[in-house]
Amino acid sequence: MRLVLNPSVLQNELLRRVEELSGQDVMACYQCGNCSAGCPASGAMDLLPNQIVRLLQLGCAEEALHARAIWYCAACLSCEARCPKGIDVARLTEALRTLALEHGIRHIAIEELPPEVLAEMPQQAFVGGFRKYSA
């Protein structure tokens, strides 16, 4: 049995969509911080992985959509490996990126990159970045 302190959190449509897309139970996290401690990208993030999860738990999914951190997740799965509850934060950030793009929130406009940058970029990096940062 889960204790829910704020019933309105369960009614949050964005939280429901994040859980649906990611397959993760956001409320299972008890904020131990192991995901953030092992995250190699945390130095570039405005919010740590456990803070993103906490925003979702509090029903602040809209704020999580605007966090730079969701775009810096390398999907290395260190968070899942360290999580005592088995929560895959990388899947949560992927779901948040998907929803951000659906809502017109973009971190980078790939079509605005200069042609000389695109010419120097390895094709795999370009395709990977395009998949990550575009709809």
KOLKOL-134507 format. One record per atom (N, C-alpha, C): residue number from 1; atom name; z, x, y. Coordinates in pm, whole numbers, plus 50000, padded with zeros to 5 digits. Example, Ala and Ser with C-alpha at 12.3 -4.5 7.8 and 13.67 -1.06 7.14 Angstrom:
% residues 2
<pt n="1" atom="N" up="50780" east="51319" north="49431"/>
<pt n="1" atom="CA" up="50780" east="51230" north="49550"/>
<pt n="1" atom="C" up="50780" east="51320" north="49670"/>
<pt n="2" atom="N" up="50708" east="51285" north="49775"/>
<pt n="2" atom="CA" up="50714" east="51367" north="49894"/>
<pt n="2" atom="C" up="50787" east="51290" north="50003"/>
END
This chain:
% residues 135
<pt n="1" atom="N" up="50000" east="50084" north="49882"/>
<pt n="1" atom="CA" up="50000" east="50000" north="50000"/>
<pt n="1" atom="C" up="50000" east="50088" north="50124"/>
<pt n="2" atom="N" up="49910" east="50058" north="50218"/>
<pt n="2" atom="CA" up="49903" east="50132" north="50344"/>
<pt n="2" atom="C" up="49976" east="50056" north="50452"/>
<pt n="3" atom="N" up="50051" east="50128" north="50531"/>
<pt n="3" atom="CA" up="50118" east="50070" north="50646"/>
<pt n="3" atom="C" up="50026" east="50084" north="50766"/>
<pt n="4" atom="N" up="49989" east="49973" north="50827"/>
<pt n="4" atom="CA" up="49903" east="49975" north="50945"/>
<pt n="4" atom="C" up="49986" east="49927" north="51063"/>
<pt n="5" atom="N" up="50005" east="50019" north="51158"/>
<pt n="5" atom="CA" up="50088" east="49986" north="51274"/>
<pt n="5" atom="C" up="50016" east="49900" north="51376"/>
<pt n="6" atom="N" up="49886" east="49915" north="51384"/>
<pt n="6" atom="CA" up="49809" east="49841" north="51484"/>
<pt n="6" atom="C" up="49696" east="49767" north="51414"/>
<pt n="7" atom="N" up="49712" east="49637" north="51389"/>
<pt n="7" atom="CA" up="49609" east="49562" north="51316"/>
<pt n="7" atom="C" up="49474" east="49561" north="51385"/>
<pt n="8" atom="N" up="49471" east="49580" north="51517"/>
<pt n="8" atom="CA" up="49343" east="49579" north="51587"/>
<pt n="8" atom="C" up="49256" east="49698" north="51548"/>
<pt n="9" atom="N" up="49319" east="49805" north="51497"/>
<pt n="9" atom="CA" up="49242" east="49922" north="51455"/>
<pt n="9" atom="C" up="49145" east="49883" north="51344"/>
<pt n="10" atom="N" up="49190" east="49798" north="51253"/>
<pt n="10" atom="CA" up="49105" east="49756" north="51142"/>
<pt n="10" atom="C" up="48988" east="49671" north="51190"/>
<pt n="11" atom="N" up="49001" east="49610" north="51305"/>
<pt n="11" atom="CA" up="48895" east="49525" north="51358"/>
<pt n="11" atom="C" up="48794" east="49604" north="51442"/>
<pt n="12" atom="N" up="48820" east="49731" north="51463"/>
<pt n="12" atom="CA" up="48731" east="49813" north="51542"/>
<pt n="12" atom="C" up="48598" east="49831" north="51468"/>
<pt n="13" atom="N" up="48492" east="49779" north="51524"/>
<pt n="13" atom="CA" up="48361" east="49782" north="51460"/>
<pt n="13" atom="C" up="48310" east="49925" north="51439"/>
<pt n="14" atom="N" up="48331" east="50012" north="51536"/>
<pt n="14" atom="CA" up="48285" east="50150" north="51521"/>
<pt n="14" atom="C" up="48359" east="50221" north="51408"/>
<pt n="15" atom="N" up="48489" east="50199" north="51398"/>
<pt n="15" atom="CA" up="48565" east="50259" north="51289"/>
<pt n="15" atom="C" up="48513" east="50209" north="51155"/>
<pt n="16" atom="N" up="48486" east="50082" north="51146"/>
<pt n="16" atom="CA" up="48434" east="50025" north="51022"/>
<pt n="16" atom="C" up="48301" east="50090" north="50985"/>
<pt n="17" atom="N" up="48215" east="50108" north="51084"/>
<pt n="17" atom="CA" up="48084" east="50171" north="51059"/>
<pt n="17" atom="C" up="48098" east="50318" north="51019"/>
<pt n="18" atom="N" up="48191" east="50389" north="51083"/>
<pt n="18" atom="CA" up="48214" east="50529" north="51047"/>
<pt n="18" atom="C" up="48259" east="50538" north="50901"/>
<pt n="19" atom="N" up="48352" east="50454" north="50863"/>
<pt n="19" atom="CA" up="48400" east="50456" north="50725"/>
<pt n="19" atom="C" up="48290" east="50414" north="50627"/>
<pt n="20" atom="N" up="48210" east="50319" north="50668"/>
<pt n="20" atom="CA" up="48100" east="50273" north="50584"/>
<pt n="20" atom="C" up="47996" east="50383" north="50564"/>
<pt n="21" atom="N" up="47957" east="50449" north="50673"/>
<pt n="21" atom="CA" up="47856" east="50554" north="50665"/>
<pt n="21" atom="C" up="47906" east="50679" north="50594"/>
<pt n="22" atom="N" up="48032" east="50714" north="50615"/>
<pt n="22" atom="CA" up="48085" east="50839" north="50560"/>
<pt n="22" atom="C" up="48144" east="50823" north="50420"/>
<pt n="23" atom="N" up="48188" east="50703" north="50388"/>
<pt n="23" atom="CA" up="48254" east="50683" north="50260"/>
<pt n="23" atom="C" up="48396" east="50739" north="50258"/>
<pt n="24" atom="N" up="48453" east="50765" north="50375"/>
<pt n="24" atom="CA" up="48586" east="50823" north="50387"/>
<pt n="24" atom="C" up="48686" east="50721" north="50437"/>
<pt n="25" atom="N" up="48811" east="50732" north="50391"/>
<pt n="25" atom="CA" up="48919" east="50646" north="50437"/>
<pt n="25" atom="C" up="48994" east="50719" north="50547"/>
<pt n="26" atom="N" up="48964" east="50684" north="50671"/>
<pt n="26" atom="CA" up="49022" east="50752" north="50787"/>
<pt n="26" atom="C" up="49174" east="50739" north="50788"/>
<pt n="27" atom="N" up="49226" east="50626" north="50746"/>
<pt n="27" atom="CA" up="49370" east="50603" north="50751"/>
<pt n="27" atom="C" up="49447" east="50683" north="50646"/>
<pt n="28" atom="N" up="49377" east="50746" north="50553"/>
<pt n="28" atom="CA" up="49445" east="50827" north="50451"/>
<pt n="28" atom="C" up="49497" east="50959" north="50509"/>
<pt n="29" atom="N" up="49442" east="51002" north="50621"/>
<pt n="29" atom="CA" up="49482" east="51129" north="50683"/>
<pt n="29" atom="C" up="49622" east="51118" north="50741"/>
<pt n="30" atom="N" up="49707" east="51216" north="50709"/>
<pt n="30" atom="CA" up="49841" east="51217" north="50768"/>
<pt n="30" atom="C" up="49861" east="51332" north="50866"/>
<pt n="31" atom="N" up="49750" east="51384" north="50919"/>
<pt n="31" atom="CA" up="49751" east="51479" north="51030"/>
<pt n="31" atom="C" up="49826" east="51609" north="51000"/>
<pt n="32" atom="N" up="49799" east="51667" north="50883"/>
<pt n="32" atom="CA" up="49862" east="51795" north="50849"/>
<pt n="32" atom="C" up="49799" east="51911" north="50927"/>
<pt n="33" atom="N" up="49672" east="51895" north="50970"/>
<pt n="33" atom="CA" up="49605" east="51997" north="51049"/>
<pt n="33" atom="C" up="49534" east="52104" north="50967"/>
<pt n="34" atom="N" up="49535" east="52094" north="50834"/>
<pt n="34" atom="CA" up="49468" east="52195" north="50751"/>
<pt n="34" atom="C" up="49319" east="52203" north="50780"/>
<pt n="35" atom="N" up="49256" east="52090" north="50810"/>
<pt n="35" atom="CA" up="49113" east="52089" north="50839"/>
<pt n="35" atom="C" up="49083" east="52172" north="50963"/>
<pt n="36" atom="N" up="49164" east="52157" north="51063"/>
<pt n="36" atom="CA" up="49145" east="52230" north="51188"/>
<pt n="36" atom="C" up="49177" east="52378" north="51172"/>
<pt n="37" atom="N" up="49279" east="52408" north="51093"/>
<pt n="37" atom="CA" up="49319" east="52548" north="51072"/>
<pt n="37" atom="C" up="49210" east="52629" north="51003"/>
<pt n="38" atom="N" up="49133" east="52564" north="50917"/>
<pt n="38" atom="CA" up="49029" east="52636" north="50843"/>
<pt n="38" atom="C" up="48890" east="52620" north="50897"/>
<pt n="39" atom="N" up="48874" east="52550" north="51007"/>
<pt n="39" atom="CA" up="48741" east="52521" north="51060"/>
<pt n="39" atom="C" up="48685" east="52643" north="51134"/>
<pt n="40" atom="N" up="48572" east="52698" north="51087"/>
<pt n="40" atom="CA" up="48514" east="52814" north="51155"/>
<pt n="40" atom="C" up="48452" east="52780" north="51290"/>
<pt n="41" atom="N" up="48423" east="52654" north="51315"/>
<pt n="41" atom="CA" up="48361" east="52614" north="51441"/>
<pt n="41" atom="C" up="48462" east="52563" north="51544"/>
<pt n="42" atom="N" up="48589" east="52562" north="51509"/>
<pt n="42" atom="CA" up="48690" east="52502" north="51598"/>
<pt n="42" atom="C" up="48697" east="52568" north="51735"/>
<pt n="43" atom="N" up="48663" east="52696" north="51744"/>
<pt n="43" atom="CA" up="48667" east="52766" north="51872"/>
<pt n="43" atom="C" up="48568" east="52712" north="51974"/>
<pt n="44" atom="N" up="48460" east="52649" north="51925"/>
<pt n="44" atom="CA" up="48358" east="52595" north="52014"/>
<pt n="44" atom="C" up="48378" east="52446" north="52042"/>
<pt n="45" atom="N" up="48473" east="52387" north="51974"/>
<pt n="45" atom="CA" up="48492" east="52242" north="51984"/>
<pt n="45" atom="C" up="48585" east="52204" north="52098"/>
<pt n="46" atom="N" up="48557" east="52089" north="52158"/>
<pt n="46" atom="CA" up="48646" east="52036" north="52260"/>
<pt n="46" atom="C" up="48765" east="51965" north="52196"/>
<pt n="47" atom="N" up="48746" east="51911" north="52078"/>
<pt n="47" atom="CA" up="48852" east="51847" north="52000"/>
<pt n="47" atom="C" up="48849" east="51907" north="51860"/>
<pt n="48" atom="N" up="48966" east="51930" north="51803"/>
<pt n="48" atom="CA" up="48974" east="51982" north="51667"/>
<pt n="48" atom="C" up="48941" east="51871" north="51567"/>
<pt n="49" atom="N" up="48903" east="51908" north="51445"/>
<pt n="49" atom="CA" up="48870" east="51805" north="51346"/>
<pt n="49" atom="C" up="48980" east="51701" north="51325"/>
<pt n="50" atom="N" up="49106" east="51744" north="51316"/>
<pt n="50" atom="CA" up="49212" east="51645" north="51297"/>
<pt n="50" atom="C" up="49229" east="51555" north="51419"/>
<pt n="51" atom="N" up="49194" east="51605" north="51538"/>
<pt n="51" atom="CA" up="49201" east="51521" north="51658"/>
<pt n="51" atom="C" up="49092" east="51414" north="51658"/>
<pt n="52" atom="N" up="48975" east="51449" north="51603"/>
<pt n="52" atom="CA" up="48868" east="51350" north="51589"/>
<pt n="52" atom="C" up="48914" east="51239" north="51495"/>
<pt n="53" atom="N" up="48975" east="51278" north="51383"/>
<pt n="53" atom="CA" up="49025" east="51180" north="51287"/>
<pt n="53" atom="C" up="49133" east="51093" north="51353"/>
<pt n="54" atom="N" up="49218" east="51155" north="51431"/>
<pt n="54" atom="CA" up="49325" east="51079" north="51499"/>
<pt n="54" atom="C" up="49268" east="50978" north="51598"/>
<pt n="55" atom="N" up="49165" east="51017" north="51671"/>
<pt n="55" atom="CA" up="49100" east="50921" north="51761"/>
<pt n="55" atom="C" up="49051" east="50800" north="51683"/>
<pt n="56" atom="N" up="48990" east="50825" north="51567"/>
<pt n="56" atom="CA" up="48942" east="50715" north="51484"/>
<pt n="56" atom="C" up="49058" east="50629" north="51436"/>
<pt n="57" atom="N" up="49166" east="50691" north="51396"/>
<pt n="57" atom="CA" up="49283" east="50616" north="51350"/>
<pt n="57" atom="C" up="49342" east="50528" north="51459"/>
<pt n="58" atom="N" up="49333" east="50575" north="51582"/>
<pt n="58" atom="CA" up="49388" east="50500" north="51695"/>
<pt n="58" atom="C" up="49291" east="50395" north="51750"/>
<pt n="59" atom="N" up="49173" east="50387" north="51690"/>
<pt n="59" atom="CA" up="49075" east="50289" north="51737"/>
<pt n="59" atom="C" up="48995" east="50336" north="51856"/>
<pt n="60" atom="N" up="48993" east="50467" north="51879"/>
<pt n="60" atom="CA" up="48921" east="50525" north="51992"/>
<pt n="60" atom="C" up="48790" east="50588" north="51945"/>
<pt n="61" atom="N" up="48715" east="50517" north="51862"/>
<pt n="61" atom="CA" up="48591" east="50570" north="51807"/>
<pt n="61" atom="C" up="48489" east="50599" north="51917"/>
<pt n="62" atom="N" up="48491" east="50520" north="52021"/>
<pt n="62" atom="CA" up="48397" east="50541" north="52132"/>
<pt n="62" atom="C" up="48420" east="50679" north="52194"/>
<pt n="63" atom="N" up="48545" east="50718" north="52210"/>
<pt n="63" atom="CA" up="48576" east="50851" north="52264"/>
<pt n="63" atom="C" up="48531" east="50961" north="52167"/>
<pt n="64" atom="N" up="48546" east="50936" north="52038"/>
<pt n="64" atom="CA" up="48502" east="51033" north="51937"/>
<pt n="64" atom="C" up="48350" east="51051" north="51940"/>
<pt n="65" atom="N" up="48277" east="50944" north="51971"/>
<pt n="65" atom="CA" up="48131" east="50953" north="51980"/>
<pt n="65" atom="C" up="48086" east="51048" north="52090"/>
<pt n="66" atom="N" up="48167" east="51060" north="52195"/>
<pt n="66" atom="CA" up="48131" east="51144" north="52309"/>
<pt n="66" atom="C" up="48185" east="51286" north="52299"/>
<pt n="67" atom="N" up="48256" east="51318" north="52191"/>
<pt n="67" atom="CA" up="48313" east="51452" north="52175"/>
<pt n="67" atom="C" up="48204" east="51552" north="52139"/>
<pt n="68" atom="N" up="48208" east="51669" north="52199"/>
<pt n="68" atom="CA" up="48114" east="51776" north="52164"/>
<pt n="68" atom="C" up="48137" east="51824" north="52022"/>
<pt n="69" atom="N" up="48260" east="51811" north="51974"/>
<pt n="69" atom="CA" up="48297" east="51862" north="51842"/>
<pt n="69" atom="C" up="48209" east="51807" north="51730"/>
<pt n="70" atom="N" up="48165" east="51683" north="51742"/>
<pt n="70" atom="CA" up="48085" east="51626" north="51633"/>
<pt n="70" atom="C" up="47951" east="51696" north="51619"/>
<pt n="71" atom="N" up="47904" east="51759" north="51725"/>
<pt n="71" atom="CA" up="47777" east="51830" north="51721"/>
<pt n="71" atom="C" up="47793" east="51974" north="51674"/>
<pt n="72" atom="N" up="47914" east="52027" north="51679"/>
<pt n="72" atom="CA" up="47938" east="52166" north="51640"/>
<pt n="72" atom="C" up="47984" east="52181" north="51496"/>
<pt n="73" atom="N" up="48010" east="52074" north="51428"/>
<pt n="73" atom="CA" up="48051" east="52081" north="51287"/>
<pt n="73" atom="C" up="47938" east="52144" north="51207"/>
<pt n="74" atom="N" up="47971" east="52250" north="51132"/>
<pt n="74" atom="CA" up="47872" east="52322" north="51053"/>
<pt n="74" atom="C" up="47857" east="52264" north="50913"/>
<pt n="75" atom="N" up="47933" east="52162" north="50881"/>
<pt n="75" atom="CA" up="47931" east="52100" north="50748"/>
<pt n="75" atom="C" up="47953" east="52204" north="50638"/>
<pt n="76" atom="N" up="48043" east="52298" north="50662"/>
<pt n="76" atom="CA" up="48073" east="52404" north="50566"/>
<pt n="76" atom="C" up="48168" east="52356" north="50457"/>
<pt n="77" atom="N" up="48231" east="52241" north="50479"/>
<pt n="77" atom="CA" up="48322" east="52176" north="50386"/>
<pt n="77" atom="C" up="48456" east="52247" north="50370"/>
<pt n="78" atom="N" up="48490" east="52337" north="50462"/>
<pt n="78" atom="CA" up="48622" east="52399" north="50460"/>
<pt n="78" atom="C" up="48730" east="52293" north="50478"/>
<pt n="79" atom="N" up="48700" east="52195" north="50560"/>
<pt n="79" atom="CA" up="48797" east="52088" north="50587"/>
<pt n="79" atom="C" up="48831" east="52012" north="50458"/>
<pt n="80" atom="N" up="48728" east="51975" north="50384"/>
<pt n="80" atom="CA" up="48751" east="51900" north="50261"/>
<pt n="80" atom="C" up="48825" east="51985" north="50158"/>
<pt n="81" atom="N" up="48788" east="52112" north="50149"/>
<pt n="81" atom="CA" up="48853" east="52201" north="50053"/>
<pt n="81" atom="C" up="49001" east="52219" north="50083"/>
<pt n="82" atom="N" up="49038" east="52215" north="50210"/>
<pt n="82" atom="CA" up="49177" east="52236" north="50250"/>
<pt n="82" atom="C" up="49258" east="52108" north="50258"/>
<pt n="83" atom="N" up="49193" east="51993" north="50260"/>
<pt n="83" atom="CA" up="49261" east="51865" north="50282"/>
<pt n="83" atom="C" up="49337" east="51820" north="50156"/>
<pt n="84" atom="N" up="49468" east="51798" north="50169"/>
<pt n="84" atom="CA" up="49545" east="51751" north="50054"/>
<pt n="84" atom="C" up="49506" east="51608" north="50011"/>
<pt n="85" atom="N" up="49442" east="51536" north="50099"/>
<pt n="85" atom="CA" up="49399" east="51399" north="50068"/>
<pt n="85" atom="C" up="49252" east="51391" north="50031"/>
<pt n="86" atom="N" up="49180" east="51504" north="50037"/>
<pt n="86" atom="CA" up="49039" east="51507" north="49998"/>
<pt n="86" atom="C" up="48945" east="51442" north="50098"/>
<pt n="87" atom="N" up="48986" east="51434" north="50223"/>
<pt n="87" atom="CA" up="48901" east="51372" north="50326"/>
<pt n="87" atom="C" up="48794" east="51473" north="50369"/>
<pt n="88" atom="N" up="48672" east="51429" north="50367"/>
<pt n="88" atom="CA" up="48559" east="51514" north="50406"/>
<pt n="88" atom="C" up="48527" east="51486" north="50553"/>
<pt n="89" atom="N" up="48584" east="51567" north="50641"/>
<pt n="89" atom="CA" up="48567" east="51549" north="50784"/>
<pt n="89" atom="C" up="48421" east="51572" north="50824"/>
<pt n="90" atom="N" up="48351" east="51658" north="50750"/>
<pt n="90" atom="CA" up="48209" east="51681" north="50778"/>
<pt n="90" atom="C" up="48129" east="51552" north="50762"/>
<pt n="91" atom="N" up="48163" east="51471" north="50665"/>
<pt n="91" atom="CA" up="48095" east="51342" north="50648"/>
<pt n="91" atom="C" up="48131" east="51247" north="50762"/>
<pt n="92" atom="N" up="48254" east="51255" north="50810"/>
<pt n="92" atom="CA" up="48293" east="51174" north="50926"/>
<pt n="92" atom="C" up="48214" east="51214" north="51050"/>
<pt n="93" atom="N" up="48200" east="51346" north="51072"/>
<pt n="93" atom="CA" up="48126" east="51390" north="51190"/>
<pt n="93" atom="C" up="47978" east="51355" north="51177"/>
<pt n="94" atom="N" up="47925" east="51360" north="51058"/>
<pt n="94" atom="CA" up="47785" east="51320" north="51038"/>
<pt n="94" atom="C" up="47768" east="51172" north="51070"/>
<pt n="95" atom="N" up="47863" east="51090" north="51027"/>
<pt n="95" atom="CA" up="47858" east="50947" north="51059"/>
<pt n="95" atom="C" up="47870" east="50925" north="51209"/>
<pt n="96" atom="N" up="47957" east="51001" north="51275"/>
<pt n="96" atom="CA" up="47972" east="50989" north="51420"/>
<pt n="96" atom="C" up="47844" east="51032" north="51492"/>
<pt n="97" atom="N" up="47779" east="51139" north="51445"/>
<pt n="97" atom="CA" up="47652" east="51180" north="51506"/>
<pt n="97" atom="C" up="47546" east="51071" north="51490"/>
<pt n="98" atom="N" up="47540" east="51012" north="51373"/>
<pt n="98" atom="CA" up="47444" east="50904" north="51347"/>
<pt n="98" atom="C" up="47469" east="50789" north="51443"/>
<pt n="99" atom="N" up="47593" east="50748" north="51457"/>
<pt n="99" atom="CA" up="47626" east="50637" north="51547"/>
<pt n="99" atom="C" up="47603" east="50675" north="51693"/>
<pt n="100" atom="N" up="47632" east="50799" north="51728"/>
<pt n="100" atom="CA" up="47607" east="50844" north="51866"/>
<pt n="100" atom="C" up="47459" east="50833" north="51897"/>
<pt n="101" atom="N" up="47375" east="50878" north="51806"/>
<pt n="101" atom="CA" up="47231" east="50869" north="51828"/>
<pt n="101" atom="C" up="47184" east="50724" north="51835"/>
<pt n="102" atom="N" up="47243" east="50637" north="51752"/>
<pt n="102" atom="CA" up="47210" east="50494" north="51758"/>
<pt n="102" atom="C" up="47246" east="50434" north="51893"/>
<pt n="103" atom="N" up="47351" east="50488" north="51955"/>
<pt n="103" atom="CA" up="47396" east="50439" north="52086"/>
<pt n="103" atom="C" up="47333" east="50515" north="52202"/>
<pt n="104" atom="N" up="47238" east="50602" north="52173"/>
<pt n="104" atom="CA" up="47168" east="50675" north="52279"/>
<pt n="104" atom="C" up="47243" east="50794" north="52333"/>
<pt n="105" atom="N" up="47347" east="50839" north="52264"/>
<pt n="105" atom="CA" up="47424" east="50955" north="52307"/>
<pt n="105" atom="C" up="47364" east="51077" north="52237"/>
<pt n="106" atom="N" up="47312" east="51170" north="52318"/>
<pt n="106" atom="CA" up="47249" east="51289" north="52260"/>
<pt n="106" atom="C" up="47314" east="51413" north="52315"/>
<pt n="107" atom="N" up="47330" east="51511" north="52230"/>
<pt n="107" atom="CA" up="47389" east="51639" north="52272"/>
<pt n="107" atom="C" up="47282" east="51731" north="52329"/>
<pt n="108" atom="N" up="47162" east="51725" north="52274"/>
<pt n="108" atom="CA" up="47054" east="51811" north="52317"/>
<pt n="108" atom="C" up="46923" east="51733" north="52307"/>
<pt n="109" atom="N" up="46837" east="51753" north="52402"/>
<pt n="109" atom="CA" up="46705" east="51689" north="52399"/>
<pt n="109" atom="C" up="46605" east="51793" north="52347"/>
<pt n="110" atom="N" up="46574" east="51784" north="52220"/>
<pt n="110" atom="CA" up="46488" east="51883" north="52156"/>
<pt n="110" atom="C" up="46351" east="51888" north="52222"/>
<pt n="111" atom="N" up="46301" east="51773" north="52263"/>
<pt n="111" atom="CA" up="46168" east="51772" north="52325"/>
<pt n="111" atom="C" up="46165" east="51843" north="52460"/>
<pt n="112" atom="N" up="46281" east="51873" north="52516"/>
<pt n="112" atom="CA" up="46288" east="51943" north="52644"/>
<pt n="112" atom="C" up="46304" east="52095" north="52629"/>
<pt n="113" atom="N" up="46311" east="52144" north="52505"/>
<pt n="113" atom="CA" up="46321" east="52288" north="52485"/>
<pt n="113" atom="C" up="46190" east="52354" north="52525"/>
<pt n="114" atom="N" up="46196" east="52468" north="52590"/>
<pt n="114" atom="CA" up="46073" east="52538" north="52630"/>
<pt n="114" atom="C" up="45991" east="52579" north="52507"/>
<pt n="115" atom="N" up="45860" east="52573" north="52516"/>
<pt n="115" atom="CA" up="45774" east="52610" north="52402"/>
<pt n="115" atom="C" up="45799" east="52752" north="52350"/>
<pt n="116" atom="N" up="45832" east="52845" north="52440"/>
<pt n="116" atom="CA" up="45857" east="52982" north="52395"/>
<pt n="116" atom="C" up="45982" east="52992" north="52307"/>
<pt n="117" atom="N" up="46081" east="52908" north="52334"/>
<pt n="117" atom="CA" up="46201" east="52904" north="52249"/>
<pt n="117" atom="C" up="46164" east="52847" north="52112"/>
<pt n="118" atom="N" up="46089" east="52740" north="52111"/>
<pt n="118" atom="CA" up="46047" east="52679" north="51986"/>
<pt n="118" atom="C" up="45960" east="52773" north="51903"/>
<pt n="119" atom="N" up="45876" east="52852" north="51968"/>
<pt n="119" atom="CA" up="45789" east="52946" north="51897"/>
<pt n="119" atom="C" up="45869" east="53056" north="51828"/>
<pt n="120" atom="N" up="45981" east="53095" north="51885"/>
<pt n="120" atom="CA" up="46065" east="53201" north="51828"/>
<pt n="120" atom="C" up="46164" east="53149" north="51724"/>
<pt n="121" atom="N" up="46189" east="53021" north="51723"/>
<pt n="121" atom="CA" up="46288" east="52963" north="51634"/>
<pt n="121" atom="C" up="46234" east="52953" north="51491"/>
<pt n="122" atom="N" up="46312" east="52997" north="51393"/>
<pt n="122" atom="CA" up="46267" east="52981" north="51254"/>
<pt n="122" atom="C" up="46245" east="52833" north="51222"/>
<pt n="123" atom="N" up="46142" east="52804" north="51146"/>
<pt n="123" atom="CA" up="46108" east="52664" north="51117"/>
<pt n="123" atom="C" up="46224" east="52590" north="51053"/>
<pt n="124" atom="N" up="46296" east="52653" north="50962"/>
<pt n="124" atom="CA" up="46406" east="52585" north="50895"/>
<pt n="124" atom="C" up="46516" east="52547" north="50995"/>
<pt n="125" atom="N" up="46543" east="52636" north="51090"/>
<pt n="125" atom="CA" up="46643" east="52606" north="51192"/>
<pt n="125" atom="C" up="46596" east="52490" north="51279"/>
<pt n="126" atom="N" up="46469" east="52488" north="51312"/>
<pt n="126" atom="CA" up="46416" east="52380" north="51394"/>
<pt n="126" atom="C" up="46425" east="52246" north="51322"/>
<pt n="127" atom="N" up="46384" east="52243" north="51196"/>
<pt n="127" atom="CA" up="46389" east="52118" north="51118"/>
<pt n="127" atom="C" up="46533" east="52073" north="51099"/>
<pt n="128" atom="N" up="46622" east="52168" north="51065"/>
<pt n="128" atom="CA" up="46763" east="52134" north="51049"/>
<pt n="128" atom="C" up="46824" east="52081" north="51177"/>
<pt n="129" atom="N" up="46794" east="52147" north="51288"/>
<pt n="129" atom="CA" up="46845" east="52102" north="51417"/>
<pt n="129" atom="C" up="46788" east="51968" north="51457"/>
<pt n="130" atom="N" up="46659" east="51948" north="51430"/>
<pt n="130" atom="CA" up="46596" east="51820" north="51463"/>
<pt n="130" atom="C" up="46661" east="51707" north="51385"/>
<pt n="131" atom="N" up="46690" east="51731" north="51258"/>
<pt n="131" atom="CA" up="46755" east="51627" north="51177"/>
<pt n="131" atom="C" up="46895" east="51600" north="51225"/>
<pt n="132" atom="N" up="46964" east="51701" north="51271"/>
<pt n="132" atom="CA" up="47102" east="51685" north="51314"/>
<pt n="132" atom="C" up="47114" east="51621" north="51451"/>
<pt n="133" atom="N" up="47023" east="51653" north="51542"/>
<pt n="133" atom="CA" up="47036" east="51611" north="51680"/>
<pt n="133" atom="C" up="46942" east="51501" north="51726"/>
<pt n="134" atom="N" up="46869" east="51441" north="51636"/>
<pt n="134" atom="CA" up="46776" east="51336" north="51679"/>
<pt n="134" atom="C" up="46786" east="51216" north="51587"/>
<pt n="135" atom="N" up="46732" east="51108" north="51635"/>
<pt n="135" atom="CA" up="46738" east="50984" north="51556"/>
<pt n="135" atom="C" up="46634" east="50982" north="51448"/>
END
